């Protein structure tokens, strides 16, 4: 979450820096791991309860991490004695410091996830579908493909098998009054309607 690239640290050849990057990476990953442990506990909580838990337990960890980042950056700041290159973790620390507000917005809103894995997974699906989309035929076909992709993504996000959902939808939609169409949206689809 907060320190991208921290797991890919590498030791420099200088003997004074051999253990330092690993110590920093281990400490950063420990703190981030504690945050994700708290998030696991908060998974089934209401938005308000999750926010309270984050403010009481996650905020001190995030503050500790924020306080340590400048010192870690300073430790890694000296250039490599032979190549003159900066340590790669320094770039990751700079990124985190520059993006601190968006990276910690989860502390002010219980509805916001600590990570954006779901969005990244969906973007990957879109990128993989891009090549296939070259063959939709026309603009209307493209719109239809986008709608179907949105429905299948929503089904997956709600733990619904898209094939079961579409089978039920297409079987029942012709006899469903327009006033009840909203009940057939994947996020509104009732378990009793799933009946397959």
Buried (B, 14 or more C-beta within 10 A) or exposed (E): BBBEBBEEBEEBEEEEBEEBBEEBBBBBBEBBEBBEEBBEEBEEBEEEEBBBBBEEBBBEBBEEBBEBBEEBBEBBEBEEEEEEEBBBBBBBBEBBEEEBEEBBEBBEEBEBEBBEEEEEEBEEBEEEEEEEEEEBEEEEEEEEBBEEBEBBBBBBEEEBEBEBBBEBBEEEEEEEEEEEEEEBEBEEBEEEBEEE
